[in-house]
Amino acid sequence: MKALTDTVISLCDLAEAEGRLLQQKLVQTFGVVLLMLMAAGLMMLASALFMLALYQFLIIYWTPPQTLFALGVACLLLAGAALWIALYTRRQP
């Protein structure tokens, strides 16, 4: 009977320790996810501001259609670079 009691108590202690570890890892993972979302939002804002600044600069020298075409090309290049980076980092073990 004592062995059974010790086994049940050990099992409960193990479950409690694993629960604490799970909670700690979930909090850490949630924090990392929030930081990554914030970084992604700031990168999108920075890209938008970059495109706006480029538009304001180019509109001085070019006509609006030429400027919009150049911005379209710049956006495609940025999107292609982001896609390439995402695909490249996904292949890493």
Secondary structure, 3 states (H helix, E strand, C coil): CHHHHHHHHHHHHHHHHHHHHHHHHHHHHHHHHHHHHHHHHHHHHHHHHHHHHHHHHHHHHCCHHHHHHHHHHHHHHHHHHHHHHHHHHHHCC
